[in-house]
Amino acid sequence: MKKIIIKTAAFATLIAGLSACGYDNFNEPESTLKGSIQYNGQNVRVKGTGNTIQLQLYQSGYELKSPITIYVDQDGNFSTKLFNGDYKLVTKDKNGPWVNNRDTIEVKVKGNTSITVNVTPYFIISNPTCSLNGSSGSASFNIEQVVSSTTISYGYVIVGHTSLIDEQNNDAAFQIPASYLHTGSNTIPVTLTSEQQSSLKALYDRYKKISVRMSIRSTEASESNYSEIINLTL
């Protein structure tokens, strides 16, 4: 019995070695699928950290049902390497600050391929501006309500020293109650604590940049709509 076990183990090791060589000889995917999440021809901006916003891709003709996950950046863009072939692309279920719609997009990948994924966001934030003078300042932006049936849950003015900031990744975030927000033009006062003021000044002196963006959360969504990034001078 002992000899049989030894021979079986050796045979398994040989097979594993041959399999590994086979995998090593596989070509890496060389085609690129890239695109953007859009509404009316404009990118929909989202949370960019934590691989939060995702698309799901299925390759046609394969029994494997697990999707290829594609991550969307904060500006609503995405890119992934693939083998040439026919694919089906959908948004992840209940993931994103837009009306949940999982219509399938047929995608034929051959070389570099570009696509647009159209969604209906709950809100659009445009024309962001912000000023800070010492410990006080203000943030201004426009809110367009796209889905008439929704309401605002809350908003944020978000400040950080990098170009990748959101409600969770920041150096300072100021939550805005829904009662302070409305469609159209909004101006929100911003007041820094002495600790926040000192911290942001130190970060600006080191990185020469302070970034700001705004967000609005719909009562019907688990993620927020975001504005573009703007930069401040302190």
RAMO-V13446 format. One record per residue. N is the residue number from 1. PHI is phi in whole degrees, -180 to 180 (999 if undefined). Layout:
n = {N;N}
phi = {PHI;PHI}
This chain:
n = {1;2;3;4;5;6;7;8;9;10;11;12;13;14;15;16;17;18;19;20;21;22;23;24;25;26;27;28;29;30;31;32;33;34;35;36;37;38;39;40;41;42;43;44;45;46;47;48;49;50;51;52;53;54;55;56;57;58;59;60;61;62;63;64;65;66;67;68;69;70;71;72;73;74;75;76;77;78;79;80;81;82;83;84;85;86;87;88;89;90;91;92;93;94;95;96;97;98;99;100;101;102;103;104;105;106;107;108;109;110;111;112;113;114;115;116;117;118;119;120;121;122;123;124;125;126;127;128;129;130;131;132;133;134;135;136;137;138;139;140;141;142;143;144;145;146;147;148;149;150;151;152;153;154;155;156;157;158;159;160;161;162;163;164;165;166;167;168;169;170;171;172;173;174;175;176;177;178;179;180;181;182;183;184;185;186;187;188;189;190;191;192;193;194;195;196;197;198;199;200;201;202;203;204;205;206;207;208;209;210;211;212;213;214;215;216;217;218;219;220;221;222;223;224;225;226;227;228;229;230;231;232;233;234}
phi = {999;-65;-65;-61;-62;-64;-65;-63;-63;-64;-64;-62;-64;-63;-61;-61;-65;-65;-63;-62;-63;-62;-64;-63;-87;-68;-79;-78;-62;-114;-88;-121;-103;-134;179;-150;-91;-135;-137;51;81;-118;-64;-96;-90;-140;-68;-106;-97;73;51;-73;-91;-132;-115;-126;-121;-119;-89;-67;87;-116;-75;-64;-95;-70;-79;-83;-89;-117;-98;-100;-84;-68;-94;85;-104;-150;-160;-153;-89;-144;-79;-59;159;-100;-132;-122;-114;-137;-75;-70;-62;53;-135;130;-86;-145;-60;-69;-144;-107;-60;-83;-106;-80;-127;-105;-93;-149;72;-81;-125;-119;-140;-121;-105;-91;-132;-116;-70;-71;-139;-126;-108;-135;52;-74;-140;-156;-136;-132;-135;71;-96;-128;-177;-153;-124;-124;-168;-104;-116;-109;-90;-88;-101;-67;-82;-93;-134;-80;-87;-171;-135;-143;-107;-119;-126;-159;-98;-117;-91;-120;-135;-160;-64;-103;-112;-167;-103;-160;-138;-115;-76;-113;-62;-59;-66;-91;-118;-157;-66;95;-83;-128;-128;-117;-69;-124;-124;-93;-72;-61;-67;-65;-62;-65;-65;-66;-65;-65;-66;-66;-62;-84;-104;60;-159;-130;-107;-138;-149;-116;-139;-134;-107;-79;-67;-102;-124;-97;-132;-101;-84;-121;-87;-70;-81;-123;-112;-110;-112;-102}
